[in-house]
Amino acid sequence: MRSRRRIRLQPIIATLPMIAVALSVFLVAVLFTIYWSFTSSKVFPGWHWVGFRQYGVLWSMKVWQDSIRNLAIFGPLSLILNIAVGFVLAIFMDRNIRHESLFRSIFLYPFALSLYVTGLVWQWILDPHLGLQNAVQNWGFADFHFDPLHDPQQTMVGLIIGGCWQSVGLTMAILLAGLRGIDGEIWMAARSTASRPGGPTLSSSCP
């Protein structure tokens, strides 16, 4: 006879307070925020319904339009660069290199830092009088100019580099786990297929 699996109520009861807090704080707060966006609320919430008038005012502001434009640039570029660099690092780590644990810790260390520390460090690095620009100019490249903190045309570059620096280690770890999870027989079948005349070429990065 098939034994019935008993449902343990203790874990469910223990998670009920967390579920209640999540529903009350996040869900209720989001719903009230959506409702207040259709009212004449300013600093404090109000209840006078005005429809889409607040959204019309918001989209007519140049600051909001610039923010949306910058997000449309920052999001795809940072995502593509993060995945590309993380994939290259994952392939590098999958070669069974020496001191792999040390390199893995180095790549993951930025992700363990707080956003405040990361912002402060990159503020020093991007400072033209203290950071990268000053160092390169001292090496003899006097015409080198990289000042994202003050040059609007380079600000997006600095943000993308700083963001990818912190998150690329996590991407590398996830992709490395995926590569390590591939069955070895699949690699052997791919090698045998690539060794046949006219077969597809196989990259040397395979383990």
Steps between C-alpha positions, in 0.01 A plus 500: 500500500618843415568695815348839515736789543415691810471874467707668766314803631785644706699642203182640347399668825853637544489667158158658549636817670749553216225452242275744686777761517581455130136540401434796727823690434566432134167418340288748694764772465519446124123511464472821703784656300322420175177646633666818631664553161151572365426755773620855565753376758819701539725468805226327700245258352161634409172352385384745233475304175655677201552210258809511278581866564801415719640274228460776244697738722766233558556423133517869416804545730835494321670342801266200482551463126877507545474239775298265281744550213799427723334186639428381146872532424640380833282189531574317172868602482577399859312172456684410177841594641430318827402176325786520248774564756351250745489233228863562406605475865293183544675337203835611644416348839371178340847420365601349838757770559726510800383698804145493371353568844714812534389642166138411574519688829657801329229513235221456756642746751344813342155342526549455876567870549220736589376748244622787718858367500485429128376851424769655717777295339387586147469864599870493579587303186308735269625816670720676240737625769540172690392208287544350156549819299773626733678163501502465120618857455785438744604202286571742215166517317433868564211519251300222667159626616255288698282699737152344530427700815504830311478415127136424402614306193701256714265467797317198358829322434606542861165375631506190279858414595432544872179297488653214306803494729278415794265250336717319245635262767153369579430450129827309468407273794156421355635425151789299645254286696308443176816396315604266780153345496526382139546125472844395381347265243355802321849649464633166373221478243573855389870419463427190294265698277758775451773249415303358208576633151274790423371513856457822693805645668513485880653773705805409704331642809315174560632306800 
